[in-house]
Each structure stands twice: as structure tokens, then as C-alpha cells.
Amino acid sequence: MTFLKIIPRQLLSFALGCVLLAASPAWGGEVHFGDGNALHGTITSFHDGTLTLSTEYSKKVKIPVDQIQTITTEEVVRVELKDGGVLRGRLVTKEDDSMGIELVPMNEVVSLRWDTIKYINKSPRRWSGNFFLGGSVQSGNVELTSISGGFEAERNWENDRLSMRAIHNYSEQDGDITSRNTFGAFKLDHFFTENIYSLISTELLKDEFKNLNLRAIIGAGIGYNLWRNTEKRNLEFEAGLTYFSEDLRVGEDERFLSARIASNFMYKFYENVKFENFFLAYPNVESPSEYRLRNQASVSTTLMGNWSLKLTHIFDYNSNPAEDVKKADQTFIFSLQYNFGN
């Protein structure tokens, strides 16, 4: 399927969505919550104990469900239960003030509790992530040019998740190249439960100033999601075994079995300030004192819409580098970032 064939289909879907939106009622339900508050609108989503409501007169409103007294909807919603069941119907408040769902097409009302619900109107599965680009140019006493760019992308299915990331750095001073490296990572996860998943991972690094034609790491393992992936926070730990290969520019190439220890952390301190940290460590199974590690930390702040500013720090360490190569490298990158799919 070519790119040109995809475009008409996407335009048709967009147009159809606009028609349906225009034909929808001005409000789709009513929620009473807190101390006498009431909102009219349409349920956008429910996840991790928070209901998101869209209204005509304000941005999306997020309401913790422990504050909701009554709820009714005119529109049919799709409810995914934690036990794997799926219900379609209109949310109602029963005579005893408990919540229920009027199933369609049967028009039968059954009881429903917030703590049994996994999602309401779960967003369509699609790619999300960002592209970023940074650089600087200096002339005069020093002729300096540097550029950095990359992307991060993720897609989720019912029990699977695919994530990719890449970053490239280049710098030149007084006509001489002083830095040129590319890092890429690919990971496929399969969730057995809400928190436990298996994984297949690949990490690649090319850096001529570290004497590396290519470092390739391929392996498998298991992960645990301590904090569920939400808009505000995420924390995952991973462990496994990998085949570690280094193709060196000068010297004898290395091949060995390595452990893989990783973590992925995200926390949103404010509505527009987010901290992320991606950590990888590879201790040699036969000689644990020989190891490689990489840590990528970043802070981003929203400018407007999908645009944000991002400051990234990368720390790369090799306990046993080639001759004339230092053990540690640090890189700071200030970049402009475009976010998509959020």
C-alpha cells in the first residue's frame, strides 16, 4: 500500500468524523459530583480512576470517580471490564443511587461499579510519541556547528506494546568532526497481567569516537510495571539476557552473553513540565565487573499546542573501553519537540 493510497482513506475518515461530530447532540449526559457540582457533556474516556468529560463550554474536564454522586448518559458508551468483559449501553443512576448500565439492544439495566471498570470509550489504538531537533552554530574565534535530532514512538494493542526510539548527534569544530553517533532501540512487549510482561529488545549504537562501527544488543526478558502508564506517571523495571556484540573500528571485536537491566520512568510535575528517564545496563555474565550502561534523562516543558522545549542529558559508560578511549561520555541537548498522538 503506497503513501498516496493511504491519504484518501485518511481524508475520508476525517471527513466522516466531522460529519458525525456535527450531527451529535450538544450534550450527551450529566454528571453530579463534589459539593453540588454538575456538568453536561460527553464521556471522552475513563481510566485509572478518572473520568474525562468533554463539554461545549470548556476544555476536557477530569473528575475522580470517588467524587461522582450520579451519572447519566444519552449516548451509548463502550465499557471494558477488568475481567475482560465488554458492555455497550447508556450509563444510568438507579433508584438506590447506585450506578448501572442500560444494555443495548436489550434495554436491560445491570449494576456497575467503578472499581470493576478498566476503560470507558478507550481511545483508538494509534501511534504516540515525539520528534525533536536541536542544534547550534558559532562563528568568529571558533567555528562550531552541532545538530541533534531523533524521535520516540509507541503503539499499544490489547495485550501488546511496540516502542521505538532513536537519536543522532553531530558536531564539527574548525572544520574537524568532533562528534558523530547514532543510537536506536526497538522493543516489543506482551502483557500477561496488568503489570507483568515479557519483552524482546534490540539496542544499536554507532560511534566512531568510541571506536564503534556498531554495537548490537539483542535479547529477551521480563518486565514489571510498578506504576501503570498514565498521563501523569509511569515506572517500569526490566531484566533479561542478551547477545552482546561490538564491531570495533580498531582492535578485536567482542561477543559475549550479557544481562540486561533496564528502567523507564516518567513523572509529570505540573501540567506542562514532564521528567523522563531511560536507563540501560549490560553486565557481562562471565565477568560482571565488565559492563556498559546508558542513561538518558530529559525535562520538557510545553510551549503551545503540540510543541515543547526539551533538555536532554545522555550518560554513556564503558568499564573496559578500547585503548585511548575514555570510559564515560556525557551529552547535553537542548531541542524543540513536536508531540503527536497524545
QUIFEN-V989486 format. One record per residue. N is the residue number from 1. SS is DSSP state (h for helix, s for strand, l for the rest). OMEGA is omega in whole degrees, -180 to 180 (NA if undefined). NEAR is the number of other C-alpha atoms within 10 Angstrom. Layout:
BEGIN
n = (N:N)
ss = (SS:SS)
omega = (OMEGA:OMEGA)
near = (NEAR:NEAR)
END
This chain:
BEGIN
n = (1:2:3:4:5:6:7:8:9:10:11:12:13:14:15:16:17:18:19:20:21:22:23:24:25:26:27:28:29:30:31:32:33:34:35:36:37:38:39:40:41:42:43:44:45:46:47:48:49:50:51:52:53:54:55:56:57:58:59:60:61:62:63:64:65:66:67:68:69:70:71:72:73:74:75:76:77:78:79:80:81:82:83:84:85:86:87:88:89:90:91:92:93:94:95:96:97:98:99:100:101:102:103:104:105:106:107:108:109:110:111:112:113:114:115:116:117:118:119:120:121:122:123:124:125:126:127:128:129:130:131:132:133:134:135:136:137:138:139:140:141:142:143:144:145:146:147:148:149:150:151:152:153:154:155:156:157:158:159:160:161:162:163:164:165:166:167:168:169:170:171:172:173:174:175:176:177:178:179:180:181:182:183:184:185:186:187:188:189:190:191:192:193:194:195:196:197:198:199:200:201:202:203:204:205:206:207:208:209:210:211:212:213:214:215:216:217:218:219:220:221:222:223:224:225:226:227:228:229:230:231:232:233:234:235:236:237:238:239:240:241:242:243:244:245:246:247:248:249:250:251:252:253:254:255:256:257:258:259:260:261:262:263:264:265:266:267:268:269:270:271:272:273:274:275:276:277:278:279:280:281:282:283:284:285:286:287:288:289:290:291:292:293:294:295:296:297:298:299:300:301:302:303:304:305:306:307:308:309:310:311:312:313:314:315:316:317:318:319:320:321:322:323:324:325:326:327:328:329:330:331:332:333:334:335:336:337:338:339:340:341:342)
ss = (l:l:h:h:h:h:h:h:h:h:h:h:h:h:h:h:h:h:h:h:h:h:h:l:l:l:l:l:s:s:s:s:s:l:l:l:s:s:s:s:l:s:s:s:s:s:s:l:l:s:s:s:s:s:l:l:l:l:l:l:s:s:s:s:h:h:h:s:s:s:s:s:s:l:l:l:s:s:s:s:s:l:l:l:l:s:s:s:s:s:s:s:s:l:l:l:l:l:s:s:s:s:s:l:l:l:l:l:s:s:s:l:l:h:h:h:s:s:s:s:l:l:l:l:l:l:s:s:s:s:s:s:s:s:s:s:s:s:l:l:l:l:l:s:s:s:s:s:s:s:s:s:s:s:s:s:l:l:l:s:s:s:s:s:s:s:s:s:s:s:s:s:s:l:l:s:s:s:s:s:s:s:s:s:s:s:s:s:s:s:s:l:l:l:l:s:s:s:s:s:s:s:s:s:s:s:s:h:h:h:l:s:s:s:s:s:s:s:s:s:s:s:s:s:s:s:s:l:l:l:l:l:s:s:s:s:s:s:s:s:s:s:s:s:s:s:s:s:l:l:l:l:l:s:s:s:s:s:s:s:s:s:s:s:s:s:s:s:s:s:l:l:s:s:s:s:s:s:s:s:s:s:s:s:l:l:l:l:l:l:s:s:s:s:s:s:s:s:s:s:s:s:s:s:l:l:s:s:s:s:s:s:s:s:s:s:s:s:l:l:l:l:l:l:l:l:l:s:s:s:s:s:s:s:s:s:s:s:s:s:l:l)
omega = (-177:-180:-178:178:-179:-173:-180:-180:180:179:178:179:180:180:179:178:179:179:-180:180:-179:-178:-177:-179:-178:175:-174:-179:-178:179:173:-175:176:-177:177:179:177:178:172:180:-178:178:176:-179:168:178:174:174:-178:177:177:-175:175:178:179:-169:178:175:178:-179:179:-175:173:-173:178:176:-176:176:180:178:173:177:173:-178:175:179:177:-176:175:-178:-179:179:178:180:179:179:175:-180:-180:178:-179:171:-176:-177:179:179:174:-177:175:176:178:-173:174:6:-172:-175:178:-180:176:-179:-178:177:-179:-176:176:-174:176:179:164:-179:-179:-179:177:-180:-176:178:171:-180:-177:168:178:-178:178:179:178:176:179:178:-177:178:178:174:-173:176:176:178:178:179:179:180:171:-178:-179:174:-178:169:-176:-178:-175:180:178:179:180:174:178:178:180:179:178:175:-178:180:180:177:-180:177:-178:179:174:-180:180:177:177:179:180:-179:176:-179:173:-177:174:177:178:-171:-173:-178:171:-176:169:-173:174:174:-178:177:175:-177:-176:180:170:179:-176:166:177:168:-179:-177:-177:-178:-179:-179:-179:-178:178:179:-177:173:-179:-178:178:179:-174:-175:177:177:-179:174:-178:176:-180:179:-179:168:-174:-178:176:175:-173:176:179:179:-176:179:-178:176:178:176:-176:167:174:178:-174:172:179:-173:175:176:179:-176:176:-179:-175:179:-177:176:178:178:-178:-173:177:175:-178:174:177:-177:-179:-179:-174:178:175:-176:172:173:179:178:180:-180:-179:173:179:178:-175:175:176:179:-179:-175:177:173:-173:174:-176:173:179:177:-179:-173:176:-177:-178:-176:175:-179:180:176:-180:-178:-172:173:175:-180:174:-177:173:-171:172:-172:173:-179:179:174:-178:NA)
near = (5:6:7:8:9:10:11:11:11:11:11:11:12:12:12:12:12:12:11:11:11:10:9:11:13:13:17:19:21:20:19:16:18:13:9:7:11:14:16:19:23:23:24:18:19:24:16:16:14:17:19:19:23:19:19:11:8:9:9:16:15:14:17:15:18:11:13:16:18:17:21:19:22:16:16:18:22:17:23:19:18:13:9:8:10:14:16:17:22:23:27:23:19:16:7:6:11:14:20:20:25:20:17:14:8:8:11:11:18:13:13:17:11:15:11:11:20:19:21:21:16:15:10:8:11:11:15:15:17:20:19:20:19:18:16:11:13:11:10:6:7:10:13:18:18:19:19:21:19:18:18:17:18:18:16:15:12:8:12:15:16:17:18:18:18:18:18:18:19:16:19:16:16:12:10:10:14:15:16:18:18:18:17:18:17:17:18:18:21:18:19:11:10:12:14:17:20:18:20:18:20:17:19:17:20:21:19:16:16:22:19:18:18:18:18:19:22:18:19:20:18:17:21:19:19:13:13:15:15:13:13:13:16:17:18:19:16:20:19:19:22:23:16:21:18:20:17:19:15:11:10:10:13:11:13:13:18:26:22:26:18:19:18:16:17:22:17:18:11:10:10:12:15:19:19:18:18:16:17:18:19:23:20:19:16:11:11:11:11:15:18:20:18:18:17:18:17:18:18:21:18:17:12:8:8:13:18:19:18:22:17:17:15:17:15:16:17:18:14:13:16:16:10:9:13:14:14:15:13:12:11:14:19:20:20:18:24:18:18:13:13:10)
END
